[in-house]
Amino acid sequence: MSTLQPLPPNTLTPPPAPPFTEALLFWLKLGFISFGGPAGQIAVMHQELVERRRWISERRFLHALNYCMVLPGPEATQLAIYMGWLLHRTRGGIAAGVLFVLPSLFILIGLSAVYMAYGNQPLVLGVFSGIKPAVVAVVAFAVWRIGSRALKNGALWLIAAAAFIAIFALGLPFPAIVLGAGVVGWIGGRIAPGKFQIGGGHAATRAAFGPALIDDATPPPAHARFRPWRLVALLAIFLALWAAAFALLPAGTLRDMGFFFTKAAYVTFGGAYAVLPYVYQAGVEHFHWLTGPQMIDGLGLGETTPGPLIMVVAFVGFVGAWTHQVFGPQSLLLAGAAGAVVATFFTFLSCFLFILAGGPLVEATRDDLRFTAPLTGVTAAVVGVVLNLAVFFAWHVFWPRGSSAAPFAGGFEGFDALLALAAWFVLWRGRAGIMTVVLTCAAIGLVHALMV
């Protein structure tokens, strides 16, 4: 189907500016429907903000996404903060980030409590057996959707392919891939600038979706202009906020968590999947907050609940505080909830700093090819890296007993593969919502578990 068909009359003019309350409801809704990890969440934001609501143009969206991709921490959360900040100043950014994370925090606290109290139940396992193929489909669909818009020419496709080979076959670390893609983009922007422009062109985007509230040519709003004194003030506020929160933590497990998750937030590039090995090493091997099998179960919960996948840190915090009985043996639930909140707060605090402090600088460089070309190269590389994650998901779901030594051991799960293929087809052709697909697959998985 062509994307250049005539637009309906109501899309020929920019939409009105949304009231802050409408944006609040949207960010809260996003927090409940954002399944599929960062790729799926970015696709949902693109569909809602660029295509349906037209609050921001595609090129402005991709420019912000490029910046978030090279930051340490969860890029989808940072993108939500950026969009909220651009629309409604600092309060919009804070609201978007908090509401994007808060539903998953409460859900994971509840699921973690059930997990610790009751262990693995057959019915729960049946539901998860249906959700996992759905997640494979959602991520695969998101890779196709984002890649089809970000990879506009052969040079960007080549970068994406090279990134996939680098991480899948060569095992290169994500920061090295990002750095290499940025260098290639910088060189490409100098010798072939036309191939490293963000997006597919203003005319193509307007023809597809119509003019946006914050369109390509819309100047940055007053709050998005860089002011040195504002940067200094923000740094001082965030430092004071971190110090006050850290000082309130009692010595021991909770304080160890506060310090560790702060460090993890600033040194782990590449999103949730770059953070997980670091969290595993510290949480399982160093601090002994949880066991290896518990960490794997926590990742399963993180993959099958809405919100950022990095919210698995809430599970780690919950189990660690519960296991170490930080408030005594009679207050395990309170301890677990406190551990989850501590892990979440110190993991995500840096996201707000990066966007609120760095956003004005990013907006100022929006038309500077020296800045945008490296980021365009990085975005192309990230498509290849996320494709690797889709392959990783599919392997673990379709060959659950496989290992690195014998990747296809234990037999092929044909039912899971068929369910994932059907879910992908519905997303691709039927335009069903992600929540609908995930819930339907969960019900199918439950029925299948009861029948076998």
N, C-alpha and C positions, 0 to 999 in steps of 0.2 A: 504494500500500500504506500503510495507516495505521501511524503510529509509536506508537499507543497500545494495541497488542495486549498480552495478558498476558505477563509476563516469565517466563522459565524459572526453576525453583526456585533455581538457583545464583546468580541475579542479584537476589535479594530482600534480601540482606545485603551490606554493604560488603566488598570483597575484602581479604585480608590485606596488610599492608605488604610491599612487595617487598624482598628483600635487596639490598644494594648491588651484589653480583655480577650479579644478574638485571638490574638497571638498566644496568650497564655493557654487558652483551650487547645490551640493547635499543638503547642509544644508538649502539653500533657498527653494529648492523643498520641503523638509521636513516641512518647516514652512507653506507651502500652503496645504499639504495633510494630516497633522497630526490631523485627526478627532478622536473622540471616547474617549476623556479624557486620563488620564495617562496610563491606561491599553492598549488602542488602540495605543497610540503613542509609547509605549515601544515595542509593537508587531511589529509595522511598522519598528522601528529601528533595531529590531532583524532580520526581514526579509531582510532588505536592507544591513545592515553592516555584519551580520554573514552568512546568507544564500546566497544572490545574489553576493555581492561584495567581501566577505571574507576578509574584512579589519581587522577583529578581530575575534578571536576564541570565541566559545560559553562560555567556562569556564571563559575567561577574561571578557567577556561581563557580565556574571552573577555576577562575583566578584565586578565589578564596580556598578552594579545594587543593590547589597546587601548594599553597602556603601550609595548609594543615598537614599535607602529606610529608613534609620534610621536618615537622616538629616531633620531638619525643612525645610519647603518649598516644591516646586514642584519637585518631583523626576524625571519626564521625562525631564524637562529642565536641571536639574543637570546632568543627564545621557548624554544628548547631549553635554554639555560642557565637560564632562569627555572624551567622545570619540574624540571630536575635539582636546582637549589638548593632548591626548595620540598620536594622529596622527601627529599633526603639532604644538606642543609646545603651548605657551601661546596665540599666535595669533590665533591658531586653535580653542582653547577653547573659546576665546572671539567671534570669528566669528560664531562658532556653536551656542552659546547661543543667540547672538543678532539676527541672521537670523532665529532662531527657534521661536523667540518671535515677531519680527518686523512685519511680515505680519498680524498676528492677531491683533496687536495694530492698524494698519492703518484700517483694516476691521472693528474693533469694534468702532473706532472713527467715521467712516462713518455711521455704523448702529445706533450708539447712537444718532448721529445728526438727522437722519431720524426719529428715535423713539421719540425724544424730540420735533421735529418740527411737525410731522404729526400723531403721536399716532399709534394705532393699525389699520391696513388696512386689509380688507378681503383677498386680494391676498397674502399678507405677511403671514398672519395666515395660509393660505392654504399651503404655502411652508413649514412652520414650522411644520404643522401637519404631513407632510411626512418625515421630517428630524428626528423627535423625535423617531419614531419606528426604523429608520436606526441606530441611536445612540445606542439604546437598543441592536440591533443585533451586532454592532461593539464591544461594551463592552463585551457582552456575548462571542463572538468569541475570543476576546483577553484573557479573563479569561481561556477559554479552551486551547488556544495556549500556553500561558505562564505557566499555571498550568501543562500541559502535559510534559513540559520540566523541570520545577523546582521541581515538586513533584515526586522524583525518587523512593521512597519506602514508606512503610506503616507508618513509624514514621513521615515523613514529611506530609503525607496525614492527619494523626491524628492531627498534629499541625494546619494545614489549617482548618480542620473541627472544632477544638476547638475555633479558632479565629473567624470563622463565627458565631458560637453559642454565643460567648462572646459579639460580637458587635450587632448581630441581635436580640437575645432573651434576653440578660442580659443588653444591653446598656452600656457596659464598654467603657471607653475612649480609643482611639487609642494608646496614649502613654503607658497606662498600658498593653495593648495587646503586643505592641512591646517589652516592658521590660520583660514581662513574657516569650515571645517566645525566646528572647535573652538568658535568664537564662536557659530555657529548652535546647536550642542549646548548650550552654556552658557545661551543665551537660552531654548532649548526646554525645558531642565531646570527653568527657573523658571516658565514659563507653561504647560507641558504635561508635567509630570514623568513621567506614566505611559508616554509614548511614548519615553522615553530611558532606561528601565531596561535593564540588560544582560541579554541572553539572553531566553529565551521563558518564563521562570517556573520555579520549583523543581519544581512538580508535573509540568509537561510533560517536563522533563529526566529526572526520576526514572522517569516512566512509560515513557520511550523506552529508557533505558539501565540503570536501576537506581541505587541509592545508590552514591556514589563513596567511595574511601578518604579523600580530602580533599574533602568535600562542601560545599554552599553554607553550611551553618551551622557547619562545623568551624572552631574558632578558629585563628588563625595559630600555627604551632609556635613554640617558644621562640626558635629561631634567626632567625625572620622578624619579630621585634619590633624596632622602631627603638631604637637606642642611639647617642647622639651620639659617644661615644668610639670606637665601632666604625667609624663613618663616617670619622672622622679617621684612624684606623689604616689603613683600607683605602686612603684617598687617598695616604697616605705610602708604603705598600707598592707601589702601582701606579706612583707617580712614580719610586721607586727602581728598580723592575724595568725601566721604560722607559729610564731614564738608563743603567743598566748595559748593557742590550742595545745601545743606540745607541753607547755608548762602545766596544764591541767591534768595530764596523763600521769597515773601512778607509775612509780618505777617498776620495772619488770616487763612482762609480756606486752602490755599495751604500749609502753614507751618504745620498746624494741620495734613494734609494728609501725608506730608513727615515724620513726627515723628511717626504717628500711623502705617503706612505701614512698616516702619523700625522695629518697635516693633513686629508687626505681623509676619514679615519674620523670626525673631529669636526665637519666642516662640511657634509657631504652628507646631507640628509634625503631620505627616500623610497625607501630600499633600493637594490638593485644598479643599477637603471636610472637613478637619479639620480646615482650615482657614475660610470657609464660615460662620459658626455660629459666630465666633469672629468678622468678618467684618460686619455681619448683626447687631449684638448687638451695635457696635460702630457707623456704618454708619446710621442706622435707629433710634436707641433709644437715643444715646448720642449726636452725632454731627448733626443729622437731615440733612444729605446730600441728602437722598432720602427716599421714603416711602417703606413700606413693599411690596406692590404690584409691585413697580418699581424694587425692589431687586429680586423678583421672575422672572420678565421679563428679567432682566439682566442675571440671571442664565440660562434662556432659550437661550439667545444669546450666552453665553459662551459655552453652550453644543453643539451648532449647527454651530460654526465657528472653523476653524483650529487653532492649537496652544494650549498651556496649558489651562486647564479649569480655573486655577487661574487667567487668564486674565479677569475674571469678575471684578477684581479690577479696570481695565481700565474703565469699564462701571460705576462703583461706583464713580470713580474720575471725569469722564465726567459729570455725572448728578449732583454731588455735586457742582462742580465749576460752572456749568450752572445755577443751582437753586440759588446759593448764589451770582451770578453775580459778580465774583471776578474782572472782568475788566470793569464793568459797563453794563447797559442794552443794549448797542449797540454792544457789542462784546461777545455775548453769545457763538458763535461757537469757537472763540479763547479761551475763558475761559474753555469751555468743553475739548478742545484738550489739553490745559495745564494741567488740572486736570487728564486726562487720562495718560499723559506722566509722571507726578509726581508720581501717584500711581504705575505705571509700574516700573519706575526706582528704587524707594525705596523698592519695593517688590522683585525685581530680583537681586539687587546688591549683596546681601549676597550669592546667588547661585554661583557666580563667585569666591567669597572668599573661600567658603567651598571646591570647587573643586581644584582651583589653589593652595591653601595652604595645603589641606588635601590629594590631590591625591598622592603625593610621599610617604606619610605614608601608604596609602592603597596599593600601588604597592609593598612596602617593606614587607607587611604582606601577600602577595598573597598565599604563601605556608605554612603559619603558621595556623594550625588547631585551635589553641587557639583563633585566631581572626576570622577565616572564619566560624567555626561551629556556633557561636552565630548569625552571619549574615545569614547563611543558614536557621537557625530557624526563623529568622525575615522574610526572603523572603517567606517561607512557610506560615507564618501567614498572610502576606500581600495578598496572593492569596485568602484566606478566606475573608479578609476585602473587596477586590475588588469584590468578588462574592456578598457580601452584597450590594455593590453599584449597581451592575447589577440588583439585585432584587428590590432595591429602585427605579431605573430608570423604570423598567417594571411596577411596581405598579403605579407610577405617570402617566405613559403613558396609561396603559390599564384601570385603574380606576381613571381618572383625578379628579373626584368629591369625592373620598374617603378621609377619615381623620383618625387620630389615633384612635378616638373613634369608627368610623364605616369605616373600611378600604376598604370595597367592596361596599360602597354606590354609588348610581347614575348609576349603570349599567356598563357592561363590553364593552369596545371598541373593538369589534371583528375585524373590518377592520384594526386597528392599530396592533393588535396581529398577524393577517395573514401577514401583510406587514413586520413586524419584523421577523417573522419566515421565510418568503421567502428571506429576505435580509441575514439572518444568513445562510440559506442553500446555497445561491449563494457564500457567502464568504467561506464556508466550502468545498463545492464540486467544484464550478466553478472557484475558485481562482481569482475572480474579484478584482480589486483594490478598496480600501476603498472610494476614491474620486468618482469612477464610481457608486458605490452602493448608496452613500449619494445623489449624484445629481439625480440619477434615482428615488429614493424614494421621493425627493423633487418635482420632476415633477409629480409623481403619486399623491402625496398629493395635489398639486395644481389642477390637473384635478378632483380629487375626491371632493374637496371643491366647484368647479364650478358646479358639477353635483348635489350636494345635496342641 
